[in-house]
Amino acid sequence: MSADQYRIVFDGELVAGVSPDTAKSNLIRLFKCDAGKIERLFGHGSVQIKRDLSAREADRYLQALHRAGVQARKEPESAKGFTLAIAEYAPAQPSDAPVITEQMACPKCGHTQPAAIECCSCGIVIQKYLARQALQGETSAQSHSTAHPYAPPRAEVGEPPAEYSELKVFTIHGRIGRLRYLAWSMALMAAALGLLLASGMTFAASTVLGVILTGVFGIGFLLVSIQIGVQRLHDVGWSGWFMLLYLVPIIGTVFPLVVLLMPGNAGPNRFGPPQQPNSRAVKILAALWLLVPVVAILTAIVLPTHQ
């Protein structure tokens, strides 16, 4: 065999900055073969790609492979090595075969290079940098205008604030408005009257049991009253500790009227979003308070006539 014949050998080494997937894709285009053939070039040590080449032809093959992202070498035909016969897939003019190298621009410094995990210029890890910028909301104008394969989907971090607060009776958290405060107070009053009637009936059977039930119902009524009162104060933007003003002489007789008439904050305050819109049931229960003075007046008129 003549001494001026060479073959191309590949040891699995890639050009700096080129990923294995990009190199394999370029080799498929270069050799016009299936992916299985190209996969056998990697992980088998020294693999012969092309043989029986002149020095000039071997150099042209090396240039084409380098553009594809592969570091190969030429050896005289007398050298030994593991051979993978894919030479029949090699084009006649390798230097003319189109090789597409996936390019990207660094989102930090703008350096253009083959697709890689790190920037060859500034050394940042692309994915970590983009994730950090997305969380901080400080992505530079260059990263907004430059397309690259590692750009994450842009989305707001965190959930949007709730439009309305969740309504819960048995808690001191949250807010309720004036109408709902009246409605809940009316429902509480009706429940208290029913429970007191039930406890009063137990006195006929046992005085001790009647006293215990009356005390339990009274404590429960007081706790729920405090809870809805605190929520009403929160709607105005006041602390629940203002409930202690009910215990102050004179002020304690005026303050409940202030709590009832004071309008709540239109938007969110430090205690949360505003209440949900009032339902029809809330409006009906609140309107029942208008009957209380009428019932009281009728009771005052009727009772003396029966004495």
Backbone bond lengths (Angstrom), bond angles and torsions (degrees), N, CA, C in turn:
res aa  C-N    CA-C-N  psi(-1)  N-CA   C-N-CA  omega(-1)  CA-C   N-CA-C  phi
1 M - - - 1.461 - - 1.523 108.39 -
2 S 1.280 117.95 136.71 1.462 121.85 -175.75 1.504 111.22 -65.15
3 A 1.350 116.36 149.74 1.462 121.26 -175.57 1.509 112.71 -74.08
4 D 1.331 118.73 -15.72 1.469 119.74 -176.60 1.526 112.16 -94.26
5 Q 1.324 117.41 18.63 1.459 121.09 176.89 1.535 109.42 -98.95
6 Y 1.330 114.74 137.29 1.459 120.19 -176.26 1.536 109.85 -130.57
7 R 1.290 113.50 163.00 1.464 119.48 172.88 1.537 108.84 -132.07
8 I 1.322 116.51 157.75 1.477 123.07 -179.31 1.523 108.39 -100.07
9 V 1.340 116.54 127.83 1.465 122.82 -177.09 1.529 108.70 -121.76
10 F 1.319 115.07 135.93 1.469 121.26 -179.99 1.519 108.83 -118.36
11 D 1.372 115.91 128.97 1.464 121.43 -178.03 1.527 112.70 -103.99
12 G 1.337 117.50 7.71 1.464 120.26 -178.91 1.514 114.72 91.72
13 E 1.333 117.93 4.03 1.468 121.56 -177.80 1.529 109.20 -86.53
14 L 1.337 116.06 138.78 1.463 122.26 -179.12 1.517 110.27 -112.01
15 V 1.334 115.53 159.93 1.463 121.22 174.59 1.524 108.64 -66.73
16 A 1.327 116.97 141.56 1.457 121.65 -178.23 1.532 110.60 -56.35
17 G 1.333 116.30 131.79 1.457 121.52 177.45 1.512 114.75 90.40
18 V 1.335 118.71 -5.19 1.468 122.15 -179.36 1.529 108.30 -101.24
19 S 1.345 116.22 128.00 1.454 120.97 179.59 1.520 110.07 -77.85
20 P 1.340 118.07 155.29 1.474 120.49 177.95 1.525 113.15 -58.11
21 D 1.328 117.46 -39.20 1.467 119.74 -179.70 1.519 111.52 -63.64
22 T 1.343 116.80 -40.65 1.466 120.01 178.77 1.519 111.23 -65.76
23 A 1.340 115.95 -42.15 1.467 119.41 179.60 1.525 111.32 -64.04
24 K 1.329 116.69 -42.12 1.464 119.68 179.95 1.523 111.01 -64.47
25 S 1.332 116.81 -41.51 1.469 119.78 178.33 1.522 111.47 -61.43
26 N 1.344 116.70 -40.85 1.470 120.54 178.66 1.531 111.89 -66.49
27 L 1.342 116.26 -37.50 1.466 119.43 179.83 1.529 111.41 -67.61
28 I 1.349 116.38 -34.93 1.466 119.18 177.08 1.519 110.52 -62.33
29 R 1.347 116.11 -40.89 1.467 119.55 178.53 1.542 110.50 -69.07
30 L 1.328 115.12 -38.68 1.462 119.20 -175.94 1.536 112.07 -67.35
31 F 1.357 116.97 -46.74 1.454 120.75 -176.04 1.525 113.09 -92.35
32 K 1.369 116.01 -8.37 1.467 119.71 -179.82 1.530 111.39 54.03
33 C 1.332 115.64 50.65 1.456 120.84 179.48 1.519 109.38 -132.17
34 D 1.336 116.46 174.77 1.455 119.98 -178.00 1.529 110.69 -78.63
35 A 1.338 114.34 166.45 1.465 119.95 -176.13 1.520 112.49 -66.68
36 G 1.339 117.30 -28.71 1.462 119.12 -179.63 1.513 112.86 -62.82
37 K 1.335 117.06 -38.25 1.456 120.59 177.43 1.521 111.32 -63.36
38 I 1.318 115.03 -42.85 1.469 119.06 -178.28 1.521 111.10 -67.82
39 E 1.334 117.59 -36.69 1.460 120.34 179.87 1.530 111.18 -60.15
40 R 1.337 117.82 -31.59 1.459 121.00 -178.70 1.517 112.91 -73.95
41 L 1.338 117.02 -8.31 1.461 119.26 175.48 1.525 111.79 -76.09
42 F 1.340 116.65 -18.83 1.454 120.64 -173.80 1.525 109.91 -107.76
43 G 1.309 114.80 139.08 1.452 120.98 176.07 1.511 115.34 81.60
44 H 1.338 119.32 15.02 1.467 122.30 179.36 1.527 112.27 -121.51
45 G 1.321 117.50 21.18 1.458 119.19 -178.78 1.523 110.90 73.22
46 S 1.333 116.00 -139.04 1.465 120.95 -179.02 1.528 109.69 -79.77
47 V 1.341 115.80 123.78 1.459 121.92 -178.28 1.520 108.91 -122.36
48 Q 1.333 116.17 130.17 1.465 120.85 177.67 1.526 109.58 -81.13
49 I 1.337 116.31 125.15 1.453 121.78 -179.99 1.520 111.82 -96.70
50 K 1.349 117.73 -44.18 1.475 121.88 -177.75 1.524 108.44 -146.81
51 R 1.326 116.43 144.67 1.467 120.79 -178.56 1.529 110.21 -132.45
52 D 1.327 113.66 172.29 1.475 122.19 178.82 1.527 111.59 57.47
53 L 1.327 115.65 49.66 1.451 121.19 179.08 1.515 110.67 -111.86
54 S 1.312 116.44 147.66 1.460 120.00 171.39 1.521 108.49 -75.44
55 A 1.315 116.17 169.84 1.461 119.83 -178.99 1.529 110.70 -60.89
56 R 1.334 116.81 -40.07 1.465 120.05 -179.59 1.522 111.24 -67.70
57 E 1.324 117.02 -43.10 1.460 119.98 179.02 1.534 110.85 -65.33
58 A 1.327 116.41 -38.84 1.467 119.71 178.99 1.522 111.17 -63.30
59 D 1.346 115.73 -40.00 1.464 118.76 178.33 1.527 111.35 -64.40
60 R 1.343 116.40 -38.67 1.468 119.28 178.63 1.524 111.11 -65.12
61 Y 1.342 116.93 -37.69 1.457 119.77 176.37 1.524 111.44 -64.69
62 L 1.336 116.01 -41.61 1.468 119.41 179.70 1.529 111.04 -61.96
63 Q 1.335 117.02 -39.83 1.465 120.29 178.46 1.524 111.67 -64.53
64 A 1.334 116.64 -43.20 1.462 120.27 179.44 1.524 111.08 -64.06
65 L 1.344 117.03 -41.23 1.460 120.33 178.74 1.518 111.63 -67.06
66 H 1.335 116.28 -36.21 1.461 119.63 178.75 1.525 110.85 -64.80
67 R 1.343 116.14 -39.74 1.468 118.71 177.34 1.530 111.12 -66.18
68 A 1.319 116.63 -27.20 1.465 120.49 177.28 1.524 112.11 -79.42
69 G 1.345 117.58 -6.59 1.454 121.50 178.48 1.507 114.38 97.40
70 V 1.328 117.57 15.92 1.468 122.20 -175.98 1.525 110.06 -115.11
71 Q 1.334 115.75 134.38 1.454 122.22 175.12 1.528 108.70 -96.75
72 A 1.337 117.44 106.57 1.474 122.30 178.71 1.530 109.11 -118.38
73 R 1.308 115.69 176.58 1.466 120.34 179.06 1.528 109.13 -143.92
74 K 1.313 115.36 158.92 1.468 119.84 176.44 1.518 109.25 -105.64
75 E 1.319 115.33 143.63 1.457 121.62 179.70 1.531 108.89 -133.59
76 P 1.310 116.69 150.56 1.481 118.66 172.12 1.524 110.08 -62.09
77 E 1.306 116.59 152.42 1.454 120.86 -175.94 1.522 112.95 -63.52
78 S 1.334 118.42 -17.23 1.462 120.67 -178.95 1.520 112.00 -73.58
79 A 1.356 117.45 -16.95 1.468 120.38 -178.14 1.516 110.33 -72.41
80 K 1.359 116.71 150.97 1.450 123.20 -178.84 1.519 109.68 -102.05
81 G 1.295 115.62 154.89 1.457 120.17 177.50 1.507 111.21 175.74
82 F 1.317 116.32 163.12 1.466 121.70 177.61 1.514 109.18 -67.19
83 T 1.340 117.15 132.93 1.460 121.66 -174.65 1.512 110.51 -112.74
84 L 1.302 116.90 130.63 1.451 123.38 171.83 1.507 107.58 -115.14
85 A 1.326 116.81 111.19 1.462 121.00 -170.58 1.519 110.51 -80.08
86 I 1.301 116.12 90.41 1.463 120.84 171.57 1.517 109.31 -125.21
87 A 1.330 115.37 16.52 1.457 118.96 -176.65 1.505 111.72 -61.30
88 E 1.386 117.89 -30.55 1.448 118.67 -177.55 1.518 112.36 -65.98
89 Y 1.333 117.27 -13.94 1.457 120.22 179.85 1.512 112.67 -89.88
90 A 1.330 117.54 -9.89 1.453 120.65 -176.68 1.522 109.79 -71.31
91 P 1.343 118.28 136.34 1.453 120.53 178.72 1.520 110.93 -72.45
92 A 1.316 115.31 159.57 1.465 119.95 -178.88 1.509 111.84 -65.84
93 Q 1.338 116.87 -34.70 1.466 120.77 -179.42 1.531 108.39 -122.51
94 P 1.305 118.64 85.82 1.465 120.03 -175.95 1.509 113.32 -63.00
95 S 1.306 118.24 -29.04 1.461 119.60 -178.08 1.507 111.96 -69.48
96 D 1.351 116.85 -19.84 1.460 119.42 -178.88 1.522 112.26 -93.77
97 A 1.324 119.09 -7.58 1.462 120.91 -177.69 1.523 109.66 -70.73
98 P 1.312 118.27 136.28 1.469 120.49 -179.77 1.512 110.83 -72.13
99 V 1.308 117.22 126.16 1.455 123.12 177.00 1.521 107.83 -119.51
100 I 1.308 114.65 122.35 1.467 119.76 -176.87 1.517 108.75 -106.74
101 T 1.301 116.68 116.41 1.457 122.38 176.71 1.522 108.94 -102.53
102 E 1.306 115.88 120.65 1.467 120.46 -179.06 1.522 109.73 -64.88
103 Q 1.326 115.71 122.35 1.454 121.30 -177.08 1.526 110.39 -106.50
104 M 1.299 116.23 155.14 1.461 122.40 176.78 1.522 109.07 -148.64
105 A 1.305 115.61 158.32 1.460 121.59 177.17 1.516 108.53 -113.67
106 C 1.304 117.62 134.80 1.466 122.14 179.08 1.525 109.05 -64.10
107 P 1.333 118.80 128.39 1.461 120.33 -179.26 1.525 113.63 -70.87
108 K 1.334 117.62 -11.20 1.459 119.99 -179.47 1.518 112.49 -98.66
109 C 1.344 116.48 -52.30 1.468 119.68 -175.76 1.522 113.29 -106.02
110 G 1.340 118.21 -11.54 1.456 121.01 178.44 1.507 114.55 83.08
111 H 1.341 118.36 6.23 1.461 121.24 -179.19 1.523 110.77 -66.45
112 T 1.336 117.59 129.80 1.460 123.03 178.83 1.516 109.68 -92.93
113 Q 1.340 116.13 130.56 1.450 121.42 -176.09 1.526 108.85 -157.04
114 P 1.364 117.76 167.55 1.470 119.39 171.92 1.523 110.40 -60.66
115 A 1.339 116.22 151.27 1.460 121.21 -177.57 1.521 110.89 -55.42
116 A 1.344 116.09 128.85 1.455 121.35 -178.28 1.510 108.63 -155.26
117 I 1.327 115.53 168.60 1.462 120.85 179.51 1.521 110.82 -75.46
118 E 1.325 117.67 -38.76 1.458 122.79 -177.92 1.520 110.18 -113.28
119 C 1.331 115.74 156.20 1.468 121.67 175.27 1.527 108.23 -83.45
120 C 1.325 115.99 130.21 1.468 119.78 -179.62 1.520 112.30 -72.24
121 S 1.339 117.12 -17.29 1.458 120.29 -176.56 1.525 112.04 -91.89
122 C 1.366 116.18 -57.49 1.471 118.65 -176.22 1.519 113.13 -99.15
123 G 1.343 118.18 -13.41 1.453 121.61 173.52 1.511 116.05 83.86
124 I 1.354 119.19 8.98 1.464 119.84 -179.11 1.527 109.99 -75.74
125 V 1.335 115.97 154.17 1.457 121.75 170.72 1.521 106.90 -86.08
126 I 1.330 117.47 116.80 1.469 122.42 -168.23 1.518 111.63 -58.04
127 Q 1.339 116.99 -51.53 1.459 119.96 -175.01 1.521 112.12 -63.54
128 K 1.338 117.81 -41.84 1.466 120.21 179.68 1.521 110.87 -65.91
129 Y 1.328 117.27 -38.70 1.455 120.08 179.76 1.527 110.62 -64.30
130 L 1.342 117.08 -45.01 1.461 120.24 -178.78 1.518 111.38 -66.58
131 A 1.340 117.52 -38.60 1.463 119.94 178.41 1.517 111.00 -64.57
132 R 1.328 117.31 -39.90 1.457 120.70 179.08 1.515 111.51 -66.70
133 Q 1.329 116.67 -40.31 1.459 120.54 178.72 1.526 111.39 -66.61
134 A 1.342 116.69 -37.04 1.468 119.43 179.51 1.521 111.13 -66.52
135 L 1.339 117.41 -38.80 1.458 120.92 179.34 1.519 111.94 -68.94
136 Q 1.306 117.22 -37.99 1.459 121.54 -178.06 1.514 112.61 -83.59
137 G 1.330 117.88 -14.95 1.456 121.05 -179.03 1.511 113.02 67.86
138 E 1.352 116.74 29.37 1.456 120.16 -175.90 1.532 111.99 -122.94
139 T 1.312 116.94 33.27 1.457 120.30 179.33 1.513 109.96 -62.21
140 S 1.312 117.82 132.26 1.458 122.23 -176.66 1.513 111.31 -68.48
141 A 1.349 117.08 162.50 1.462 121.54 -179.70 1.524 110.89 -64.57
142 Q 1.323 116.94 -29.85 1.455 119.48 -179.85 1.521 111.18 -68.43
143 S 1.331 118.34 -40.83 1.454 120.47 179.24 1.509 111.57 -69.91
144 H 1.358 118.14 -23.23 1.454 121.33 176.09 1.518 110.18 -72.68
145 S 1.339 117.50 -35.16 1.455 121.06 -173.49 1.518 113.26 -94.09
146 T 1.332 118.00 -13.47 1.463 121.05 -176.07 1.514 109.72 -104.57
147 A 1.300 117.01 124.21 1.460 121.79 178.93 1.514 109.54 -84.43
148 H 1.329 118.05 139.48 1.442 122.15 177.66 1.519 108.22 -151.76
149 P 1.326 117.64 156.33 1.471 119.77 -171.97 1.512 114.54 -72.00
150 Y 1.354 118.68 -12.07 1.452 120.13 -176.03 1.528 112.96 -102.30
151 A 1.338 117.44 8.75 1.464 120.07 -177.04 1.523 110.08 -66.69
152 P 1.351 118.80 123.23 1.466 120.11 179.42 1.516 110.36 -78.72
153 P 1.334 118.33 158.28 1.470 119.65 175.11 1.504 110.32 -64.71
154 R 1.320 115.55 138.99 1.456 120.29 -177.96 1.520 109.37 -89.15
155 A 1.301 114.95 130.05 1.456 120.51 179.65 1.510 108.35 -153.28
156 E 1.311 116.52 156.23 1.445 121.13 178.31 1.513 109.04 -70.80
157 V 1.331 116.71 142.04 1.443 121.85 179.48 1.513 108.49 -90.59
158 G 1.342 115.77 129.87 1.438 118.53 -178.84 1.503 112.35 88.91
159 E 1.321 116.23 165.21 1.442 121.98 -179.58 1.519 110.41 -90.43
160 P 1.337 118.45 147.08 1.456 120.52 177.35 1.520 110.48 -66.74
161 P 1.340 118.43 148.56 1.457 120.49 -179.45 1.518 111.28 -62.57
162 A 1.345 115.68 147.40 1.463 120.90 179.99 1.520 110.35 -67.06
163 E 1.328 115.71 144.20 1.465 120.03 -179.17 1.519 111.00 -75.64
164 Y 1.329 117.00 -37.38 1.460 121.84 -179.27 1.521 109.16 -129.13
165 S 1.328 115.05 153.64 1.456 120.39 177.33 1.522 110.08 -81.09
166 E 1.315 115.48 152.78 1.462 120.62 178.78 1.522 108.99 -79.68
167 L 1.320 116.09 130.78 1.466 121.71 -175.58 1.525 110.17 -85.53
168 K 1.331 116.02 121.81 1.453 122.44 176.47 1.521 108.11 -139.80
169 V 1.339 115.26 128.82 1.466 119.35 -177.57 1.519 110.73 -78.36
170 F 1.322 117.36 -45.71 1.456 120.74 -170.45 1.526 110.92 -91.92
171 T 1.326 116.70 63.76 1.457 122.64 177.69 1.522 108.85 -162.81
172 I 1.322 116.60 158.36 1.463 120.60 175.83 1.523 110.80 -100.99
173 H 1.327 116.99 9.24 1.461 121.55 179.36 1.526 109.33 -102.73
174 G 1.332 115.66 150.90 1.458 119.73 178.28 1.521 112.13 98.35
175 R 1.337 115.09 -172.35 1.461 121.69 -174.94 1.529 109.67 -138.12
176 I 1.349 115.78 149.36 1.459 121.90 169.55 1.523 108.07 -139.10
177 G 1.328 116.35 148.00 1.456 121.87 -179.53 1.519 112.58 -87.17
178 R 1.334 115.64 -174.15 1.461 120.49 -175.00 1.527 112.25 -66.69
179 L 1.344 117.35 -47.86 1.463 119.43 -178.64 1.528 111.44 -63.59
180 R 1.335 116.65 -42.13 1.460 118.71 -179.96 1.525 110.29 -68.98
181 Y 1.293 118.06 -32.20 1.475 121.11 175.57 1.526 110.25 -62.69
182 L 1.339 117.17 -43.34 1.469 120.81 177.16 1.522 111.23 -65.63
183 A 1.351 116.31 -42.28 1.460 120.06 -177.94 1.521 110.98 -64.83
184 W 1.328 116.78 -45.31 1.457 119.30 -179.74 1.527 111.00 -67.31
185 S 1.311 116.77 -35.26 1.473 119.57 177.35 1.522 110.74 -65.40
186 M 1.348 117.34 -39.50 1.460 120.54 177.84 1.520 110.85 -64.43
187 A 1.340 116.83 -44.38 1.463 119.45 177.85 1.522 111.42 -63.40
188 L 1.321 117.10 -39.13 1.458 120.98 178.18 1.521 110.74 -65.26
189 M 1.323 116.34 -40.07 1.454 120.38 179.75 1.530 110.73 -65.08
190 A 1.327 117.14 -43.29 1.461 120.21 179.15 1.521 111.08 -63.35
191 A 1.340 116.52 -41.14 1.458 119.64 178.90 1.527 110.94 -65.85
192 A 1.320 116.21 -39.15 1.472 119.93 -179.76 1.525 111.16 -65.12
193 L 1.332 116.49 -40.90 1.470 119.24 178.58 1.526 111.17 -63.39
194 G 1.347 115.51 -41.67 1.460 118.47 178.54 1.520 112.20 -64.40
195 L 1.331 117.34 -41.34 1.461 120.56 -179.68 1.530 111.73 -70.11
196 L 1.309 116.13 -36.52 1.474 118.80 177.52 1.516 110.76 -67.17
197 L 1.323 116.13 -36.98 1.471 119.17 176.30 1.517 110.79 -63.23
198 A 1.354 115.88 -41.20 1.462 119.34 179.03 1.528 111.15 -66.45
199 S 1.340 117.26 -40.69 1.464 119.49 179.40 1.524 111.01 -69.29
200 G 1.356 116.51 -33.03 1.464 119.14 177.73 1.515 112.15 -64.91
201 M 1.326 115.98 -33.51 1.467 119.41 179.33 1.515 111.46 -70.14
202 T 1.342 117.18 -24.56 1.470 119.70 179.61 1.523 111.93 -73.54
203 F 1.344 117.47 -17.64 1.464 119.32 178.62 1.532 110.84 -62.41
204 A 1.353 115.80 -28.96 1.465 118.12 179.33 1.517 111.16 -66.20
205 A 1.317 116.84 -32.20 1.463 120.59 -179.99 1.521 111.85 -88.03
206 S 1.353 116.34 -42.34 1.469 119.40 -177.77 1.519 109.23 -155.77
207 T 1.302 115.70 122.75 1.464 119.70 179.27 1.516 111.14 -66.55
208 V 1.329 117.00 -39.50 1.471 120.80 -179.77 1.524 110.38 -63.52
209 L 1.338 116.14 -45.48 1.456 119.57 179.54 1.524 111.43 -63.96
210 G 1.324 115.69 -37.73 1.458 119.13 178.16 1.519 112.03 -63.74
211 V 1.344 116.54 -41.15 1.468 120.18 179.37 1.523 110.57 -66.07
212 I 1.340 116.75 -41.60 1.475 120.15 -179.29 1.529 110.50 -63.22
213 L 1.335 116.30 -47.18 1.462 119.46 -179.31 1.522 111.46 -63.45
214 T 1.325 116.27 -40.46 1.465 119.35 179.43 1.529 110.57 -63.52
215 G 1.338 117.30 -40.83 1.463 120.26 178.27 1.518 112.44 -65.29
216 V 1.331 116.96 -42.95 1.471 120.60 179.72 1.520 110.57 -63.41
217 F 1.360 116.60 -44.46 1.459 119.55 -179.70 1.530 110.75 -66.18
218 G 1.322 116.90 -35.51 1.470 120.01 179.47 1.525 112.08 -66.66
219 I 1.356 116.07 -41.83 1.475 119.63 178.31 1.520 110.93 -65.99
220 G 1.324 116.47 -41.58 1.467 119.71 177.56 1.520 111.88 -62.36
221 F 1.318 116.81 -42.23 1.470 120.95 177.96 1.531 110.63 -61.32
222 L 1.330 117.18 -41.38 1.466 120.91 -179.91 1.529 111.21 -65.61
223 L 1.345 118.00 -43.83 1.458 121.23 -178.44 1.527 111.68 -63.90
224 V 1.330 117.29 -45.90 1.461 119.94 -179.96 1.526 110.80 -66.06
225 S 1.332 117.59 -37.00 1.468 120.92 176.98 1.525 111.29 -61.29
226 I 1.342 115.83 -41.39 1.464 119.62 178.27 1.528 110.59 -65.41
227 Q 1.317 117.45 -40.58 1.460 120.92 -177.93 1.526 112.54 -63.31
228 I 1.329 117.21 -46.72 1.459 118.51 179.79 1.524 110.91 -72.83
229 G 1.343 116.91 -27.97 1.461 119.30 175.65 1.526 111.88 -67.43
230 V 1.338 116.98 -40.18 1.467 121.11 177.60 1.530 110.36 -64.12
231 Q 1.327 117.13 -41.67 1.463 119.67 178.08 1.524 111.68 -63.71
232 R 1.313 116.40 -34.63 1.477 119.23 177.31 1.520 110.37 -67.37
233 L 1.334 118.14 -39.36 1.466 121.19 176.39 1.522 110.92 -65.11
234 H 1.325 117.51 -37.48 1.467 120.98 177.62 1.526 110.90 -62.02
235 D 1.331 117.79 -35.17 1.458 120.63 -179.69 1.523 110.95 -63.62
236 V 1.327 116.64 -31.29 1.466 121.53 177.86 1.525 111.23 -81.15
237 G 1.344 116.07 -17.59 1.455 120.52 -177.17 1.504 113.00 98.89
238 W 1.342 117.45 11.42 1.462 121.77 -179.32 1.522 110.67 -99.58
239 S 1.323 114.68 156.66 1.452 120.55 177.28 1.524 110.11 -73.14
240 G 1.339 115.35 152.30 1.458 119.86 178.29 1.519 113.30 -68.08
241 W 1.337 117.00 -15.60 1.464 119.71 178.71 1.528 112.37 -66.82
242 F 1.329 117.01 -14.18 1.464 119.37 175.70 1.525 111.47 -65.30
243 M 1.327 118.34 -12.64 1.468 120.75 176.22 1.524 111.31 -61.42
244 L 1.334 116.92 -22.57 1.473 120.06 178.52 1.526 112.24 -65.75
245 L 1.334 116.72 -18.17 1.473 119.46 178.65 1.525 111.56 -66.84
246 Y 1.331 117.23 -19.11 1.464 119.77 176.49 1.528 111.31 -63.22
247 L 1.337 116.88 -23.54 1.460 121.45 -177.56 1.523 112.61 -87.31
248 V 1.347 116.89 -11.16 1.463 120.33 -177.84 1.528 108.95 -82.48
249 P 1.344 118.01 129.66 1.474 119.95 179.05 1.535 111.77 -57.60
250 I 1.262 116.51 147.28 1.470 126.60 -179.65 1.534 110.47 67.95
251 I 1.353 116.37 -55.77 1.469 118.95 179.12 1.523 110.13 -61.33
252 G 1.337 116.30 -36.44 1.456 120.20 -179.15 1.511 114.08 -65.64
253 T 1.322 117.79 -18.27 1.467 120.50 177.67 1.523 112.15 -89.22
254 V 1.338 116.57 -22.69 1.467 121.20 -179.07 1.530 111.47 -96.08
255 F 1.319 116.64 -33.79 1.460 120.32 -174.23 1.525 113.61 -60.28
256 P 1.349 120.56 -39.20 1.477 118.74 177.15 1.526 113.34 -57.70
257 L 1.330 116.65 -34.27 1.458 119.74 177.57 1.526 111.04 -68.71
258 V 1.335 116.89 -36.66 1.468 120.97 177.22 1.526 109.83 -64.89
259 V 1.332 116.74 -43.28 1.473 120.91 179.54 1.521 110.69 -62.00
260 L 1.321 116.72 -37.11 1.455 120.87 -177.55 1.518 112.21 -73.11
261 L 1.335 118.10 -38.10 1.462 121.58 -173.08 1.527 113.69 -94.54
262 M 1.328 118.37 -19.17 1.465 120.65 -176.29 1.522 110.08 -68.02
263 P 1.359 119.29 124.02 1.471 120.30 179.29 1.521 110.71 -71.34
264 G 1.335 115.87 148.22 1.454 120.90 178.47 1.517 112.21 -81.10
265 N 1.320 116.23 169.19 1.461 121.39 177.11 1.528 109.98 -69.05
266 A 1.331 116.04 137.21 1.468 120.21 -177.28 1.519 112.54 -68.38
267 G 1.319 117.57 -37.34 1.457 121.44 -178.98 1.510 112.05 -112.17
268 P 1.318 117.72 -168.74 1.464 121.09 178.95 1.526 111.49 -64.01
269 N 1.313 116.06 146.01 1.458 121.34 172.56 1.525 108.15 -129.10
270 R 1.300 117.41 -167.93 1.472 120.05 -174.43 1.526 113.28 -67.78
271 F 1.335 116.82 -9.75 1.459 120.65 178.76 1.530 112.48 -101.99
272 G 1.337 117.09 3.63 1.446 119.50 175.82 1.512 113.35 122.43
273 P 1.344 116.56 -175.82 1.466 121.45 178.87 1.517 111.06 -69.34
274 P 1.326 117.62 166.64 1.468 120.47 178.77 1.518 111.50 -69.81
275 Q 1.323 116.14 172.22 1.455 122.85 -179.25 1.515 111.33 -70.29
276 Q 1.306 115.99 164.28 1.450 121.19 172.90 1.528 110.11 -72.61
277 P 1.345 117.45 156.48 1.470 119.52 178.29 1.522 110.66 -57.29
278 N 1.324 115.61 144.35 1.459 121.04 -177.53 1.527 110.67 -68.61
279 S 1.316 116.20 131.53 1.460 121.27 177.59 1.521 110.08 -82.70
280 R 1.328 115.92 173.35 1.468 120.21 179.29 1.519 110.31 -65.37
281 A 1.327 117.81 -38.25 1.467 120.13 179.41 1.525 111.36 -62.59
282 V 1.327 116.69 -38.44 1.464 120.08 177.84 1.520 110.58 -63.04
283 K 1.310 117.31 -43.09 1.466 120.68 -179.76 1.520 111.75 -65.66
284 I 1.336 117.27 -38.04 1.465 120.12 179.61 1.520 110.85 -67.59
285 L 1.336 116.81 -44.72 1.470 119.88 179.04 1.525 111.40 -63.42
286 A 1.335 116.87 -40.28 1.463 119.37 178.40 1.529 111.15 -65.02
287 A 1.340 116.61 -37.07 1.470 119.94 -179.01 1.523 111.91 -69.06
288 L 1.328 117.69 -22.31 1.465 119.76 179.84 1.523 112.66 -63.86
289 W 1.352 116.24 -20.91 1.465 118.71 177.79 1.531 111.42 -64.21
290 L 1.334 116.63 -22.06 1.465 119.37 177.59 1.523 111.80 -67.38
291 L 1.348 115.96 -22.89 1.456 119.40 179.53 1.522 113.03 -80.61
292 V 1.338 117.18 -16.68 1.466 119.92 -176.92 1.521 111.94 -62.65
293 P 1.343 120.32 -47.71 1.473 118.41 177.36 1.524 112.34 -62.76
294 V 1.337 117.39 -36.42 1.465 119.51 -179.81 1.519 110.72 -64.77
295 V 1.354 115.58 -44.25 1.464 119.42 178.53 1.522 110.93 -63.90
296 A 1.323 116.45 -39.90 1.468 119.57 179.85 1.529 111.21 -63.84
297 I 1.340 116.04 -41.48 1.483 119.21 179.96 1.516 110.46 -66.46
298 L 1.340 117.14 -44.84 1.463 119.51 179.31 1.521 111.68 -62.91
299 T 1.336 116.31 -39.03 1.469 119.49 178.01 1.518 110.80 -63.30
300 A 1.339 116.78 -40.46 1.476 119.99 179.56 1.518 111.74 -66.55
301 I 1.336 116.86 -28.00 1.471 119.80 -179.47 1.525 110.86 -82.08
302 V 1.335 116.06 -41.65 1.466 120.36 -173.82 1.525 112.86 -75.18
303 L 1.318 118.75 -39.80 1.458 121.31 -175.29 1.547 113.19 -60.10
304 P 1.347 120.31 -45.44 1.486 118.54 -179.88 1.526 112.46 -61.92
305 T 1.321 118.51 -31.36 1.478 119.84 -177.20 1.514 112.63 -72.02
306 H 1.358 116.42 -19.99 1.468 119.43 179.17 1.525 112.92 -96.30
307 Q 1.293 117.14 1.04 1.466 119.60 179.52 1.533 111.75 -88.63
